[in-house]
Amino acid sequence: MTIVAGLLIAAMSLLLASLCRMSRRMRKLCDSLAAIGFFVMFTVISAAVARTIWNGTVFMTEVHSILVNPFLLVSGAFVGAYTVAKLIEAVFSERN
């Protein structure tokens, strides 16, 4: 399962890197989606932490509930692939 997940992330990252190089508009779209993805991720995480503090629940058990949140999963998958795509782009950039 780990190998499949790694291959999917690599494929998505290569696709995103290719799309970002296609046009400036596509780069702006990917950058905007990544910004939204980061916002969603941190909102889900901070809500879980705040809920844990307000309810006085066990920190580790309560916060791990975010791992099944679909918003975190989708935004985290995109942001992870986007970050790898940006690293690929930086490595193969003609500016270096």
HUHU-V120204 format. One record per pair of residues at least 4 apart in sequence whose ideal C-beta (glycine too) atoms are under 6 Angstrom apart, sorted by the first residue. I is the first residue (numbers start at 1). J is the second residue. Records with the same first field share a line. If there is no record, write none. Layout:
# HUHU-V120204
I = J / J
This chain:
# HUHU-V120204
9 = 81
12 = 81
13 = 81 / 84 / 85
16 = 81 / 82 / 85
17 = 85 / 88 / 89
19 = 26
20 = 27 / 30
22 = 26
34 = 79 / 82
37 = 75 / 78 / 79
38 = 79
40 = 71 / 75
41 = 72 / 75 / 76
42 = 46
44 = 66 / 69 / 71 / 72
48 = 63 / 66
51 = 55
52 = 57 / 59 / 62 / 63
57 = 62
59 = 63
66 = 72
72 = 76
78 = 82
89 = 93
